[in-house]
Each structure stands twice: as C-alpha cells, then as structure tokens.
Amino acid sequence: MGEPTPLIDFPISAPGIRLLLKDESAQPTGSLRHRHARALFRRAVLDGSVTEGVTVVEATGGNAAVAQAWFAR
C-alpha cells in the first residue's frame, strides 16, 4: 500500500530526452484512482470520520469505485 509506483523507461528517438511512465497497474486496484482513494480514506481515518464498522457510501463508479471499495474493506 505504501510502495512507490514503478517508473518505466519509454524509448523515444529524441536526443537528450528521457521519458518515464508511471506503471499504475502495479497498484493493488490497478489504476491511478488507487492513490486518490488512499488519500481520502487515510484522511478520514486520521480525522476519526471513518472507524471500524462504519458504513461508507460514495456515489462514484469505475476505477474510483473499485479503489474506494478496496480501502473500505
């Protein structure tokens, strides 16, 4: 959960330029939304808004919903 996102060298044919891509698929939920959901839940836990047994309801879908469900569990 606290591991940095791996960087991948992407070959390009431009002298003096190095292009690095972040491999978000390495996150447990496989998306960029994992980072955002982690920040939201971390803040809510630290503030005491979310504790064990609290039901979290969020109106979202797609990758954001998957990432938030992962942290909510």
N, CA, C and O atoms as a Tinker XYZ file with bonds, in Angstrom:
   292  protein
     1  N      0.823000   -1.192000    0.000000    73     2
     2  CA     0.000000    0.000000    0.000000    64     1     3
     3  C      0.865000    1.254000    0.000000    63     2     4     5
     4  O      0.491000    2.251000   -0.618000    81     3
     5  N      2.005000    1.233000    0.672000    73     3     6
     6  CA     2.846000    2.399000    0.723000    64     5     7
     7  C      3.990000    2.363000   -0.278000    63     6     8     9
     8  O      4.860000    3.234000   -0.257000    81     7
     9  N      3.997000    1.373000   -1.148000    73     7    10
    10  CA     5.077000    1.235000   -2.124000    64     9    11
    11  C      4.947000    2.304000   -3.203000    63    10    12    13
    12  O      3.837000    2.634000   -3.620000    81    11
    13  N      6.089000    2.852000   -3.661000    73    11    14
    14  CA     6.022000    3.829000   -4.746000    64    13    15
    15  C      5.628000    3.153000   -6.058000    63    14    16    17
    16  O      5.897000    1.971000   -6.271000    81    15
    17  N      4.996000    3.914000   -6.916000    73    15    18
    18  CA     4.609000    3.411000   -8.227000    64    17    19
    19  C      5.868000    3.278000   -9.084000    63    18    20    21
    20  O      6.637000    4.232000   -9.198000    81    19
    21  N      6.090000    2.097000   -9.693000    73    19    22
    22  CA     7.293000    1.904000  -10.514000    64    21    23
    23  C      7.302000    2.820000  -11.744000    63    22    24    25
    24  O      6.263000    3.119000  -12.331000    81    23
    25  N      8.493000    3.244000  -12.104000    73    23    26
    26  CA     8.673000    4.039000  -13.319000    64    25    27
    27  C      9.270000    3.144000  -14.396000    63    26    28    29
    28  O     10.130000    2.307000  -14.122000    81    27
    29  N      8.800000    3.334000  -15.625000    73    27    30
    30  CA     9.274000    2.543000  -16.756000    64    29    31
    31  C      9.883000    3.489000  -17.787000    63    30    32    33
    32  O      9.252000    4.464000  -18.196000    81    31
    33  N     11.112000    3.193000  -18.201000    73    31    34
    34  CA    11.736000    3.962000  -19.281000    64    33    35
    35  C     11.023000    3.657000  -20.590000    63    34    36    37
    36  O     10.881000    2.494000  -20.970000    81    35
    37  N     10.576000    4.696000  -21.275000    73    35    38
    38  CA     9.901000    4.532000  -22.559000    64    37    39
    39  C     10.846000    5.049000  -23.641000    63    38    40    41
    40  O     11.198000    6.229000  -23.654000    81    39
    41  N     11.254000    4.164000  -24.546000    73    39    42
    42  CA    12.229000    4.578000  -25.557000    64    41    43
    43  C     11.634000    5.574000  -26.555000    63    42    44    45
    44  O     10.579000    5.336000  -27.142000    81    43
    45  N     12.334000    6.684000  -26.728000    73    43    46
    46  CA    11.932000    7.660000  -27.744000    64    45    47
    47  C     13.181000    8.076000  -28.517000    63    46    48    49
    48  O     14.299000    7.982000  -28.011000    81    47
    49  N     12.978000    8.527000  -29.719000    73    47    50
    50  CA    14.118000    8.897000  -30.561000    64    49    51
    51  C     14.303000   10.415000  -30.564000    63    50    52    53
    52  O     14.217000   11.065000  -31.606000    81    51
    53  N     14.556000   10.958000  -29.386000    73    51    54
    54  CA    14.834000   12.387000  -29.250000    64    53    55
    55  C     16.073000   12.535000  -28.376000    63    54    56    57
    56  O     16.038000   12.209000  -27.190000    81    55
    57  N     17.154000   13.018000  -28.949000    73    55    58
    58  CA    18.407000   13.132000  -28.198000    64    57    59
    59  C     18.255000   13.996000  -26.941000    63    58    60    61
    60  O     17.665000   15.076000  -26.974000    81    59
    61  N     18.796000   13.496000  -25.851000    73    59    62
    62  CA    18.796000   14.252000  -24.610000    64    61    63
    63  C     17.490000   14.243000  -23.837000    63    62    64    65
    64  O     17.371000   14.926000  -22.820000    81    63
    65  N     16.511000   13.486000  -24.300000    73    63    66
    66  CA    15.214000   13.434000  -23.612000    64    65    67
    67  C     14.976000   12.029000  -23.094000    63    66    68    69
    68  O     15.149000   11.050000  -23.820000    81    67
    69  N     14.583000   11.938000  -21.848000    73    67    70
    70  CA    14.242000   10.653000  -21.239000    64    69    71
    71  C     12.778000   10.707000  -20.819000    63    70    72    73
    72  O     12.371000   11.616000  -20.095000    81    71
    73  N     12.000000    9.753000  -21.264000    73    71    74
    74  CA    10.579000    9.701000  -20.945000    64    73    75
    75  C     10.324000    8.550000  -19.974000    63    74    76    77
    76  O     10.613000    7.394000  -20.282000    81    75
    77  N      9.785000    8.876000  -18.806000    73    75    78
    78  CA     9.452000    7.869000  -17.797000    64    77    79
    79  C      7.937000    7.812000  -17.649000    63    78    80    81
    80  O      7.271000    8.844000  -17.563000    81    79
    81  N      7.407000    6.610000  -17.620000    73    79    82
    82  CA     5.975000    6.408000  -17.439000    64    81    83
    83  C      5.741000    5.751000  -16.077000    63    82    84    85
    84  O      6.498000    4.868000  -15.673000    81    83
    85  N      4.698000    6.179000  -15.376000    73    83    86
    86  CA     4.347000    5.558000  -14.102000    64    85    87
    87  C      3.468000    4.344000  -14.392000    63    86    88    89
    88  O      2.486000    4.445000  -15.127000    81    87
    89  N      3.819000    3.211000  -13.822000    73    87    90
    90  CA     3.068000    1.978000  -14.039000    64    89    91
    91  C      2.008000    1.822000  -12.943000    63    90    92    93
    92  O      2.226000    1.120000  -11.956000    81    91
    93  N      0.865000    2.482000  -13.126000    73    91    94
    94  CA    -0.211000    2.433000  -12.133000    64    93    95
    95  C     -0.840000    1.046000  -12.030000    63    94    96    97
    96  O     -1.528000    0.749000  -11.053000    81    95
    97  N     -0.607000    0.193000  -13.032000    73    95    98
    98  CA    -1.168000   -1.162000  -12.964000    64    97    99
    99  C     -0.526000   -1.965000  -11.839000    63    98   100   101
   100  O     -1.032000   -3.022000  -11.463000    81    99
   101  N      0.589000   -1.468000  -11.299000    73    99   102
   102  CA     1.253000   -2.139000  -10.182000    64   101   103
   103  C      0.526000   -1.903000   -8.855000    63   102   104   105
   104  O      0.806000   -2.580000   -7.865000    81   103
   105  N     -0.409000   -0.944000   -8.832000    73   103   106
   106  CA    -1.191000   -0.691000   -7.618000    64   105   107
   107  C     -2.171000   -1.849000   -7.404000    63   106   108   109
   108  O     -2.581000   -2.493000   -8.370000    81   107
   109  N     -2.548000   -2.119000   -6.158000    73   107   110
   110  CA    -3.449000   -3.253000   -5.894000    64   109   111
   111  C     -4.757000   -3.211000   -6.676000    63   110   112   113
   112  O     -5.287000   -4.264000   -7.032000    81   111
   113  N     -5.294000   -2.014000   -6.955000    73   111   114
   114  CA    -6.540000   -1.938000   -7.722000    64   113   115
   115  C     -6.288000   -1.683000   -9.197000    63   114   116   117
   116  O     -7.234000   -1.623000   -9.983000    81   115
   117  N     -5.027000   -1.532000   -9.587000    73   115   118
   118  CA    -4.666000   -1.426000  -10.990000    64   117   119
   119  C     -4.979000   -0.114000  -11.668000    63   118   120   121
   120  O     -5.065000   -0.067000  -12.895000    81   119
   121  N     -5.155000    0.965000  -10.903000    73   119   122
   122  CA    -5.468000    2.224000  -11.560000    64   121   123
   123  C     -4.890000    3.408000  -10.802000    63   122   124   125
   124  O     -4.447000    3.283000   -9.661000    81   123
   125  N     -4.905000    4.558000  -11.460000    73   123   126
   126  CA    -4.453000    5.805000  -10.870000    64   125   127
   127  C     -5.358000    6.202000   -9.707000    63   126   128   129
   128  O     -4.907000    6.889000   -8.791000    81   127
   129  N     -6.596000    5.796000   -9.723000    73   127   130
   130  CA    -7.550000    6.159000   -8.672000    64   129   131
   131  C     -7.184000    5.562000   -7.318000    63   130   132   133
   132  O     -7.687000    6.008000   -6.287000    81   131
   133  N     -6.320000    4.570000   -7.315000    73   131   134
   134  CA    -5.889000    3.946000   -6.069000    64   133   135
   135  C     -5.237000    4.988000   -5.159000    63   134   136   137
   136  O     -5.494000    5.023000   -3.956000    81   135
   137  N     -4.411000    5.815000   -5.734000    73   135   138
   138  CA    -3.699000    6.843000   -4.984000    64   137   139
   139  C     -4.683000    7.847000   -4.364000    63   138   140   141
   140  O     -4.535000    8.231000   -3.204000    81   139
   141  N     -5.665000    8.259000   -5.130000    73   139   142
   142  CA    -6.673000    9.214000   -4.648000    64   141   143
   143  C     -7.521000    8.600000   -3.531000    63   142   144   145
   144  O     -7.745000    9.235000   -2.501000    81   143
   145  N     -7.983000    7.388000   -3.731000    73   143   146
   146  CA    -8.804000    6.717000   -2.717000    64   145   147
   147  C     -8.015000    6.526000   -1.424000    63   146   148   149
   148  O     -8.553000    6.693000   -0.329000    81   147
   149  N     -6.757000    6.180000   -1.557000    73   147   150
   150  CA    -5.905000    6.006000   -0.371000    64   149   151
   151  C     -5.820000    7.299000    0.416000    63   150   152   153
   152  O     -5.925000    7.287000    1.642000    81   151
   153  N     -5.632000    8.408000   -0.272000    73   151   154
   154  CA    -5.542000    9.708000    0.395000    64   153   155
   155  C     -6.857000   10.059000    1.093000    63   154   156   157
   156  O     -6.849000   10.565000    2.215000    81   155
   157  N     -7.986000    9.790000    0.431000    73   155   158
   158  CA    -9.294000   10.084000    1.032000    64   157   159
   159  C     -9.526000    9.269000    2.298000    63   158   160   161
   160  O     -9.922000    9.810000    3.330000    81   159
   161  N     -9.279000    7.971000    2.213000    73   159   162
   162  CA    -9.515000    7.111000    3.374000    64   161   163
   163  C     -8.507000    7.376000    4.480000    63   162   164   165
   164  O     -8.852000    7.328000    5.661000    81   163
   165  N     -7.291000    7.648000    4.115000    73   163   166
   166  CA    -6.275000    7.937000    5.129000    64   165   167
   167  C     -6.666000    9.166000    5.939000    63   166   168   169
   168  O     -6.579000    9.159000    7.167000    81   167
   169  N     -7.098000   10.225000    5.248000    73   167   170
   170  CA    -7.518000   11.449000    5.932000    64   169   171
   171  C     -8.743000   11.185000    6.802000    63   170   172   173
   172  O     -8.809000   11.652000    7.939000    81   171
   173  N     -9.707000   10.444000    6.279000    73   171   174
   174  CA   -10.935000   10.156000    7.033000    64   173   175
   175  C    -10.638000    9.339000    8.292000    63   174   176   177
   176  O    -11.249000    9.566000    9.336000    81   175
   177  N     -9.714000    8.403000    8.199000    73   175   178
   178  CA    -9.331000    7.594000    9.365000    64   177   179
   179  C     -8.587000    8.459000   10.380000    63   178   180   181
   180  O     -8.866000    8.396000   11.577000    81   179
   181  N     -7.646000    9.258000    9.904000    73   179   182
   182  CA    -6.882000   10.125000   10.806000    64   181   183
   183  C     -7.781000   11.147000   11.513000    63   182   184   185
   184  O     -7.548000   11.491000   12.672000    81   183
   185  N     -8.803000   11.625000   10.809000    73   183   186
   186  CA    -9.748000   12.585000   11.397000    64   185   187
   187  C    -10.767000   11.914000   12.313000    63   186   188   189
   188  O    -11.480000   12.596000   13.049000    81   187
   189  N    -10.842000   10.585000   12.276000    73   187   190
   190  CA   -11.806000    9.862000   13.084000    64   189   191
   191  C    -13.190000    9.751000   12.453000    63   190   192   193
   192  O    -14.129000    9.275000   13.089000    81   191
   193  N    -13.315000   10.195000   11.192000    73   191   194
   194  CA   -14.606000   10.115000   10.491000    64   193   195
   195  C    -14.955000    8.691000   10.099000    63   194   196   197
   196  O    -16.128000    8.321000   10.055000    81   195
   197  N    -13.941000    7.900000    9.815000    73   195   198
   198  CA   -14.142000    6.500000    9.440000    64   197   199
   199  C    -13.405000    5.631000   10.458000    63   198   200   201
   200  O    -12.193000    5.742000   10.644000    81   199
   201  N    -14.173000    4.772000   11.104000    73   199   202
   202  CA   -13.621000    3.823000   12.061000    64   201   203
   203  C    -14.150000    2.442000   11.711000    63   202   204   205
   204  O    -15.030000    2.312000   10.860000    81   203
   205  N    -13.625000    1.417000   12.354000    73   203   206
   206  CA   -14.077000    0.055000   12.080000    64   205   207
   207  C    -15.579000   -0.049000   12.317000    63   206   208   209
   208  O    -16.089000    0.401000   13.344000    81   207
   209  N    -16.281000   -0.645000   11.360000    73   207   210
   210  CA   -17.717000   -0.836000   11.470000    64   209   211
   211  C    -18.554000    0.268000   10.846000    63   210   212   213
   212  O    -19.768000    0.116000   10.714000    81   211
   213  N    -17.928000    1.384000   10.457000    73   211   214
   214  CA   -18.655000    2.489000    9.832000    64   213   215
   215  C    -18.957000    2.136000    8.383000    63   214   216   217
   216  O    -18.087000    1.636000    7.670000    81   215
   217  N    -20.180000    2.393000    7.944000    73   215   218
   218  CA   -20.560000    2.177000    6.551000    64   217   219
   219  C    -20.200000    3.413000    5.750000    63   218   220   221
   220  O    -20.564000    4.530000    6.117000    81   219
   221  N    -19.482000    3.210000    4.653000    73   219   222
   222  CA   -19.082000    4.317000    3.771000    64   221   223
   223  C    -19.919000    4.229000    2.505000    63   222   224   225
   224  O    -19.978000    3.182000    1.862000    81   223
   225  N    -20.569000    5.338000    2.150000    73   223   226
   226  CA   -21.376000    5.403000    0.927000    64   225   227
   227  C    -20.778000    6.486000    0.045000    63   226   228   229
   228  O    -20.602000    7.623000    0.483000    81   227
   229  N    -20.469000    6.141000   -1.185000    73   227   230
   230  CA   -19.862000    7.080000   -2.125000    64   229   231
   231  C    -20.527000    6.907000   -3.482000    63   230   232   233
   232  O    -20.659000    5.791000   -3.984000    81   231
   233  N    -20.943000    8.021000   -4.070000    73   231   234
   234  CA   -21.603000    7.979000   -5.379000    64   233   235
   235  C    -20.547000    8.115000   -6.473000    63   234   236   237
   236  O    -20.296000    9.206000   -6.984000    81   235
   237  N    -19.944000    7.001000   -6.816000    73   235   238
   238  CA   -18.938000    7.001000   -7.871000    64   237   239
   239  C    -18.986000    5.662000   -8.600000    63   238   240   241
   240  O    -19.727000    4.763000   -8.202000    81   239
   241  N    -18.230000    5.534000   -9.622000    73   239   242
   242  CA   -18.209000    4.274000  -10.367000    64   241   243
   243  C    -16.848000    4.044000  -10.976000    63   242   244   245
   244  O    -15.927000    4.836000  -10.771000    81   243
   245  N    -16.716000    2.973000  -11.719000    73   243   246
   246  CA   -15.484000    2.675000  -12.431000    64   245   247
   247  C    -14.303000    2.421000  -11.518000    63   246   248   249
   248  O    -14.440000    1.829000  -10.448000    81   247
   249  N    -13.124000    2.883000  -11.962000    73   247   250
   250  CA   -11.896000    2.654000  -11.216000    64   249   251
   251  C    -11.916000    3.300000   -9.839000    63   250   252   253
   252  O    -11.353000    2.752000   -8.892000    81   251
   253  N    -12.557000    4.456000   -9.717000    73   251   254
   254  CA   -12.633000    5.126000   -8.421000    64   253   255
   255  C    -13.409000    4.265000   -7.431000    63   254   256   257
   256  O    -13.012000    4.142000   -6.272000    81   255
   257  N    -14.503000    3.674000   -7.877000    73   255   258
   258  CA   -15.312000    2.822000   -7.000000    64   257   259
   259  C    -14.543000    1.579000   -6.574000    63   258   260   261
   260  O    -14.618000    1.168000   -5.416000    81   259
   261  N    -13.817000    0.988000   -7.490000    73   259   262
   262  CA   -13.022000   -0.204000   -7.162000    64   261   263
   263  C    -11.957000    0.135000   -6.122000    63   262   264   265
   264  O    -11.772000   -0.605000   -5.156000    81   263
   265  N    -11.263000    1.244000   -6.318000    73   263   266
   266  CA   -10.213000    1.645000   -5.389000    64   265   267
   267  C    -10.793000    1.981000   -4.023000    63   266   268   269
   268  O    -10.210000    1.610000   -3.005000    81   267
   269  N    -11.921000    2.670000   -3.977000    73   267   270
   270  CA   -12.516000    3.031000   -2.696000    64   269   271
   271  C    -13.041000    1.791000   -1.981000    63   270   272   273
   272  O    -12.924000    1.692000   -0.759000    81   271
   273  N    -13.604000    0.865000   -2.703000    73   271   274
   274  CA   -14.064000   -0.384000   -2.084000    64   273   275
   275  C    -12.885000   -1.168000   -1.507000    63   274   276   277
   276  O    -13.003000   -1.789000   -0.451000    81   275
   277  N    -11.763000   -1.136000   -2.197000    73   275   278
   278  CA   -10.568000   -1.846000   -1.732000    64   277   279
   279  C    -10.132000   -1.299000   -0.365000    63   278   280   281
   280  O     -9.815000   -2.065000    0.545000    81   279
   281  N    -10.121000    0.032000   -0.233000    73   279   282
   282  CA    -9.713000    0.638000    1.034000    64   281   283
   283  C    -10.805000    0.514000    2.098000    63   282   284   285
   284  O    -10.495000    0.371000    3.280000    81   283
   285  N    -12.049000    0.564000    1.703000    73   283   286
   286  CA   -13.145000    0.474000    2.669000    64   285   287
   287  C    -13.187000   -0.895000    3.346000    63   286   288   289
   288  O    -13.596000   -1.004000    4.502000    81   287
   289  N    -12.769000   -1.928000    2.635000    73   287   290
   290  CA   -12.825000   -3.246000    3.217000    64   289   291
   291  C    -11.899000   -3.363000    4.388000    63   290   292
   292  O    -11.818000   -4.424000    5.008000    81   291
